[in-house]
Every structure is written in structure tokens, then in C-alpha cells.
């Protein structure tokens, strides 16, 4: 960074500072310090250290600039970099912990919902008018006698029950796939975004299931 003014006074000339008499660098150019001549005739020294290209520190005494430049040493730069890295890692750990907690909360909710569906499924009648066996119709070898008088209506009711149980099986599979999707999203660097189509299909299932409950 090149200054054009110091305390509002224009810089009219800039050159490398020369080591003072009696110092190790006597008579030599100091690459990290510029000597500035201001419009009011005063002289200032400006820090132009290689590790701080944007530094604006100025001092009327060159020794003051040299003392200031200890903060730009490679050791201090490395120390600040380590501190910044530690702070960023702590922030990342906090973000990951929140994501893990949110994932666990969602997973627990899905497990509870799955358990509730299973419990309701145990009460699903195995045939039209039957008492229910707690199993899907497709797995029943000899259904009990229907109490519905109309044979065609009984057949339709039986088809509804079979379709309902098939829907339960399909939703169980959907839950397993969705949990896998959530686990994969957990390792992503950004907060996972759930595909709107997945949410829509889950909502559609709940609507269908609610309708089926209403006709049991």
C-alpha cells in the first residue's frame, strides 16, 4: 500500500531509509522502511515490511518503525495464523455439533413415527369384516369369514386392505432410503437441503394414509 498523505499532509518524496550511523545497517538501505518527505518539510518513516503490505504505520523516528516491525516477524505471523486456524476449527466444530444434534433429532422423530405406524398396522384388519391378525393380507393363507353381505363389496374391501398393507411396506422402504439420504447429507460441508420432491412424496403418503384410516 502506498500512502499519499500523513496526517493530512501530502507526501512529496519517498525513498528507502538509510541505516543510521552507529547501527549494524549504517549507510545501507533499509528495505522494510521508507523515508517520506512531506509538503510541510517534515520527515516521517513508513513501515513497508514484506509481511504487511497494507501497513500504514508511520513514525518520525526510524527506530520506532523498526520496533513496530517485530509484530510483522515470521514468528508472529505464524502465531497469528495458528490462532486464526484454531478459532476457525472451533467454529467449525460448533457448526458440526449443531448439525449432528439436528440430524439426531430428525432421525429420532422418524424412528418414532415409524414405530407408531407399525403399532397402528398391528390393528389393521386382515380381511373385510375380520378381526385382524396383525399381519399383512398378502401373508395370510386362510382369511376368516367375511361379515359383509355383498360379495363384490367384500372383494373391494379386501383389495383396499391389501393395497393399504402394500403402501405400508412401501413407506417402510422409503423411510430406510430417506435415513440413508440424511446420513449422506450429514457429511456435506454445507447444511443439507432436502429435495422438495422427497418432502412432497412424504406428505402425499400421509394424506393417503389419513384417508385410509377414515374408511377403516
N, C-alpha and C positions, 0 to 999 in steps of 0.2 A: 504494500500500500504506500503510495507517495503522498505525503502531506503537502498542501499548498499554503496553509496558514497555521500559525501557532498563536493561540490566544487572540485570534482575530487579526494578527499582523502577518502580512504576506511574506512568504519565503522568496527571496530574490536570488539565492545561490545555494547550491548543495554540492558537497564533496565528501569524500571519505575522511574520517577523523584521523589525525596523526598521533601516534603514541607520544605521551608526554615525556619530557626529559626526566631521567632517573628511573623510568619504568622499564620492564622487560621489553616492551614494544617500542622503545624510544625511536622516533624518527620513521617508524613503519606505519603503513596504512592499517587502520582497524576496520576490517571488512564488515563487522557487525554494527558499526556506529557511523552515522552520517553527521557531519558538521554543517549546520544551517546558518546562513546569514539572512537576517530578517530586514524588512524595509526600514525599520527604525534604527538600524545599525547594531543591534544586539546579536549575540551568537548563542545558538542552542545546539544541543546534541540530541540526535534522534536514534532510537533503537530500531535496527533493521536486521535483527537476528534471523538466521535461516529457519528456525523452528517457529517463528511468529511473524509471518509476512504481513499480517494486518495490525501489528503493534503500533500504537500511537504515542508511546511513552517518550517524553522529551525532558531534558534536564539541562540547566545552564552549566553543569559540571559533568565532564565526560566520565569521571569516576562514578557518579551517581547512576549513569546508564549502565556501566559495567556491572555494578552491584545488582541492579534490577535484572540483568540478563541471566542471573542464576536461576530465575524462575523458568527460563526457556531451555535449560540444560537438557540433554538427552535423558538423564536420570529422572528429572522432574516430569518431562513429557511422558515417559514410560509409566511413572507412578500415577499420573492423572488418567492415562489410558486404562490402566488396570482398575482404577476406582470407577471409571465410567462403565467398563465391562461388567464389573461386579454389580453395579446399580442396575444395568440393563438385564442381567441374568436374574436378579431378584424380582424385577418387574415381570419378566417372562415366567418365572416360577409361580408368581401370584396369579397370572392370567391362566396358566395351565391348571393350577389348582381349582380355580373357579370353573373352568371348562369341565374338569373331571367331576366336580361336585354336581354340576348341572346335568352331565351325562348320566351319573348315577341316579339322580332324582328322576330323570325321564325314564330310565331303564326300570327303576322300582315301580313307577306308575304303570308302565306297560306290563310288567310281571303281575301286578295286582289285577289289572284289567283282564289279563289272560286267565288268571285263576278264577276270577268272577265269572267269566264266560264258561269255563269248564264246569263250575258249580251249577250254573243255570242249565248247561247241557245235560247234566245228570237227571234233570226234571223234564226233559223233552220227551213226549210220548213216542213210543216206538212204532205205533200204528194208529190209525184213526180210531178213536174211542178206546184204545188200550190203556193200561195202567202205566206203561213205561218201564223200561228195563235199565235205563241209564246208559245204553249203548246206541250206536247209530243203526238205523234200519238196515243199511247195507250189510251189516254184520249179523243180522238176526236170521236164523234158519227157519223158525216156525213162529210167525207172529200170532198173537192171541186174537180171539174172535172180535170183529168189529161190532160196535153197537149202533153204527149209523145204518139206518134202514135202506137208503137209496144206494145201490151198488156202485153206480157211476160217481156219486158224490164221495163215497168211501175211497174209491180208486184215486180221485183227485186229491183227497186229503192225504192219502198215503204218499203221493208224489210230492206234495208240499213238504212233508216231513223228511223225505229222502233228500230233497233239494236243500232244506234247511241244514241238515247234518253235513251235506257236502260243502255248504257255504261255511260252516264252522271249521271244517278241515282246511279249506282254502285260506281262511283267515289265520289259522294257526301257522300255516306256511308263510303267509305274508308277515306275521309277527317275527318269525325267525329271520327272514330276509331283511326286514327293517332294522332289527337289532344289529345284524352284521353291517348294514349301511351306517348306522350310528357309530359303531366301533371304529369303522374305517375313517369316518369324518372326524373322530376324536383326535387322530394323529395329524390332522391337517394343521398348517401353521395359522390359518385364519379360522374365525368362528364358523362352524359348519352351517350351511344354508340348506334346509330341507326342500327337496324338489316339490314344487306345488302339485304336481300330478300325484305324488305319493300321498300328500295330505288329502287331496280330493278323493282318492280311492278309499282311504280310510274312513272319511266322512260318509261316502256313499255306502260303505259296508254298514256303518252304524244306522243309517236311515233304513236300509233293507232289514237289518236285524230288528229294529224297532217296530217295523211294520209286521214282521212275522210274529213278534211277541203279542201284538194286538189281536191276532186271529187264533192263538193257541186255545 
